[in-house]
Amino acid sequence: MTTQNILIELGTEELPPKSLKALSDAFSQSIKDSLVAAELNFEQVESFAAPRRLGVLVHNVQACQADTDVEKLGPNVKAAFDKEGNPSKAAEGFARSCGTEFNQLIEVETPKGTRLAFRSTQQGQSTTALLQGFVEKALQQLPIPKRMRWGASRAEFVRPVKWLLALADDAIVPMTVLGIESSNVTRGHRFHSQGDLIVPSALAYEQVLLDDGQVVASFEKRRQLIRDGAAEVGAAANGNTVIGAELLDEVTGLVEWPVPMAGSFEAKFLEVPAEALISSMREHQKYFHVVDDAGALLPLFVFVSNIVSSKPSSVIEGNEKVIRPRLADADFFYKTDLKTSLESKAEKLEKIVFQKQLGTIAEKCDRIAALSTSISTIVGAKAADVQRAAKLCKADLSSELVLEFDDLQGLAGEYYARHDGESAEVASAMNEHYMPRFAGDSLPSTATGTAIAIADRMDTLAGIFAIGQIPSGSKDPFALRRASIGLLRLIVENNLNLDLAELTDLALKSLQHVEFDHSQVRAQIVDYVFERFKARYVEEGISADAVNAVLEKSLTSPVDFNARVLAVTDFAKIDAAEALAAANKRVGNILAKVDAVSDDIDPSLISEAPEQALYNELLSVEPIVQPLLAEKRYTESMLALAELRGPVDAFFDGVMVNAEDDAVRANRLAILKRLSNLFGAVADISRLV
């Protein structure tokens, strides 16, 4: 089989650095998917992504599709001839549609009888002939929220496209994409390389850019160079460079030829909360901060230049000069905020609107206080701490520091609360009530923080649903999906005995100025949150059937719901699960056809051996299962039910439920009802079939 190496590079103006990796991954994956769909074998697809280029190199891809045998079925043989034995119009029409003569058709046997057919060999297309379609599809599918046009061109892309490199080994693959014709020409570093660079072959691409263009084309290699270099220069300055994954990816998307360097700033700025300084360095300048062995911030930073300077000291001085005003701003805002108390900042919230129909942020804090106080005992918090924390929890939104660095909300509040002499519990809650901020984030460490975090999310859910702004599709302006997941984590991972329906009732009672149907909104909120619960489970690899089995119970306690889902998941793994689920479904179908079934079983009406065996096993298992259910030891209770598999199978194999005798039939239905109640106590396991 002949193979070749194929290279595609799309050259552009500087691509969005935060999106570069995602664009590259999507581009490579689409090319890979197209090759698989076209049944073209290949060794691997290598990705390249730098500020001015997206590329893929397909190693040892099949040069041409294999020929395929095609069989096209026509009309039934009975309809293929007229009374005189000549080909019918249907048969001749079929032959023409196949591009052949009637005498080239054959007869084949099918499940629908003997039919006319035409067999031919479809010649495979060359990979290079298919390549333009692959590339166009990949570019169309890229995750680009907003495309742009440039010049007089009608082509659309995330940035203006400047060149297109397309090679199959050493030959140019002719194509036109986004109005640009392909060639064997690329371009190097914007400053360190002059003019066009000829790429002699697909496999030479990366080395040509490295040697002649001073471009590290591989995103992964460039990221590793930055990681290693940033760590080295930080260590050389007697510190430890903190390299966050997101910032590392963004910096990798900003430079083609990375040159890490270290700079410094005045130690006096360390009086400002470290998070403010780090935010300024990270968000505004894309600098990595440096800490000592104890994790304390040092007056140092690491930045990555995109050029090799003949005067590196000048580059360092320039970056130090740029960061100084940023840090000075943070210092000014922080010290200005310290001149007024957090309580006085909370008063300003009366002029900041949370949502037009739901009032100001101050009013929201009042609702949070009422709800968190109601649940404080369950959470294990002191009512006084909760009320104080609720009043102040959003106060830093009116601070100068948060107005400039919005990612510091909560953290700034904690600093100001400690400065004001608030208790440690209250001060921690200023920051902790925003936790978890994202998937995998830590939960609050204090009971007060937990109470405020639950109340805050519950108030947002209740308010937004009450005014009818339920999220739809991708529109979720108040982040209710994230709030729901956070709420569930706060309740479940802290094992809190909180009922979501009751919690919703409490939250809705605070919305007296809003008109809504209380019972309808409550049901909507409960359903919405538990649907988020289901989505979370599925993301974690838990079967949707297991979750649906528990959803059938219409539970409103997240902790109880979680325990049942985990129990059903464990039960589904045992050998008896499938048979018992099927039997449970059969029992449900039988009972659904009967208007009323007695709860009482008359032992004197039991005549068949399998019937007696099932009844005896029920009497044996029930005393074991019922206490386990009462203690919510659901996994143990369901595993105990596995003992019923044999008797249940034997019952359905040897006993006629619909006996002619009415009393016997009713008694057998009562046995099945008892069985169904026992199995359905945890979940509807028939959903596991």
Secondary structure as GFF3:
##gff-version 3
##sequence-region A 1 689
A	DSSP	beta_strand	3	12	.	.	.	ID=ss1
A	DSSP	alpha_helix	20	37	.	.	.	ID=ss2
A	DSSP	beta_strand	44	50	.	.	.	ID=ss3
A	DSSP	beta_strand	53	62	.	.	.	ID=ss4
A	DSSP	beta_strand	68	76	.	.	.	ID=ss5
A	DSSP	three_ten_helix	77	79	.	.	.	ID=ss6
A	DSSP	alpha_helix	89	97	.	.	.	ID=ss7
A	DSSP	three_ten_helix	102	104	.	.	.	ID=ss8
A	DSSP	beta_strand	106	110	.	.	.	ID=ss9
A	DSSP	beta_strand	113	122	.	.	.	ID=ss10
A	DSSP	alpha_helix	127	140	.	.	.	ID=ss11
A	DSSP	beta_strand	161	168	.	.	.	ID=ss12
A	DSSP	beta_strand	171	172	.	.	.	ID=ss13
A	DSSP	beta_strand	176	177	.	.	.	ID=ss14
A	DSSP	beta_strand	180	183	.	.	.	ID=ss15
A	DSSP	beta_strand	185	187	.	.	.	ID=ss16
A	DSSP	beta_strand	196	198	.	.	.	ID=ss17
A	DSSP	three_ten_helix	202	204	.	.	.	ID=ss18
A	DSSP	alpha_helix	205	211	.	.	.	ID=ss19
A	DSSP	alpha_helix	219	236	.	.	.	ID=ss20
A	DSSP	beta_strand	240	241	.	.	.	ID=ss21
A	DSSP	alpha_helix	245	252	.	.	.	ID=ss22
A	DSSP	beta_strand	259	264	.	.	.	ID=ss23
A	DSSP	three_ten_helix	267	271	.	.	.	ID=ss24
A	DSSP	alpha_helix	274	279	.	.	.	ID=ss25
A	DSSP	pi_helix	280	285	.	.	.	ID=ss26
A	DSSP	beta_strand	288	291	.	.	.	ID=ss27
A	DSSP	beta_strand	297	305	.	.	.	ID=ss28
A	DSSP	alpha_helix	312	337	.	.	.	ID=ss29
A	DSSP	alpha_helix	342	347	.	.	.	ID=ss30
A	DSSP	three_ten_helix	348	351	.	.	.	ID=ss31
A	DSSP	beta_strand	353	355	.	.	.	ID=ss32
A	DSSP	beta_strand	359	360	.	.	.	ID=ss33
A	DSSP	alpha_helix	361	379	.	.	.	ID=ss34
A	DSSP	alpha_helix	383	392	.	.	.	ID=ss35
A	DSSP	three_ten_helix	395	398	.	.	.	ID=ss36
A	DSSP	alpha_helix	400	404	.	.	.	ID=ss37
A	DSSP	three_ten_helix	406	408	.	.	.	ID=ss38
A	DSSP	alpha_helix	411	419	.	.	.	ID=ss39
A	DSSP	alpha_helix	424	432	.	.	.	ID=ss40
A	DSSP	alpha_helix	447	466	.	.	.	ID=ss41
A	DSSP	alpha_helix	480	492	.	.	.	ID=ss42
A	DSSP	alpha_helix	500	509	.	.	.	ID=ss43
A	DSSP	alpha_helix	518	539	.	.	.	ID=ss44
A	DSSP	alpha_helix	544	551	.	.	.	ID=ss45
A	DSSP	alpha_helix	558	571	.	.	.	ID=ss46
A	DSSP	alpha_helix	577	592	.	.	.	ID=ss47
A	DSSP	three_ten_helix	603	605	.	.	.	ID=ss48
A	DSSP	alpha_helix	609	630	.	.	.	ID=ss49
A	DSSP	alpha_helix	634	641	.	.	.	ID=ss50
A	DSSP	three_ten_helix	642	644	.	.	.	ID=ss51
A	DSSP	alpha_helix	645	654	.	.	.	ID=ss52
A	DSSP	alpha_helix	662	679	.	.	.	ID=ss53
A	DSSP	three_ten_helix	685	688	.	.	.	ID=ss54
###
